[in-house]
């Protein structure tokens, strides 16, 4: 053992001073290197796999977060588009109110009658706001209907398209008078008992005549859409398209009609009774 130790020390000193074993170490390194690579390969592969899986998980989480954020932004964008459209509608309503001679109050539709045979809506203004039975109602495009029922906080409005509703009108072009009645369709009205020789043509604007005292004169109601002359019949069949957006308007104008000379306060008298309160 002592001899081995002495030889070992001698070799170490010789290699330190004369670098005698360098070729041997290089040869051994060349032989051992592949073995070391093979031995360490499983650990390297495992580490690479973990890094890859971790990166994929991170990417999946990031994609999920971005997808959720995109959905939120899309929802906000849709809401923004809805608000923009509502602002445009309110702007149209404001423009309409500026040309109305009578006082008006903006109301919001908060309910629609579920009965398919009646065309009625509920608005968020009532007797506490001065609303009265028989009060005319407009939207930004034309005559919308009239109030048929009032509570302190809300009111029920009968649309001009309801089959129980009628409004006196006149042709804006020549003053020919008539009665425009609802037929239960939101996109069509009918002129009642129009003589076959009446001077009415397609495209004529029909405005309220003011006769009967329920509706102020001059408000646009409808445009004549079709005229049918039946041979041998005394009356022509005249249909008109309502100008008011009966199934779209969200905000409407409650019109406080100015009393005519000698006429008492309209709300106190009820401004006349509507065609129907059903």
Order of alpha helices (4+ residues) and beta strands (2+ residues): alpha-alpha-beta-beta-beta-beta-beta-beta-beta-beta-beta-beta-beta-beta-alpha
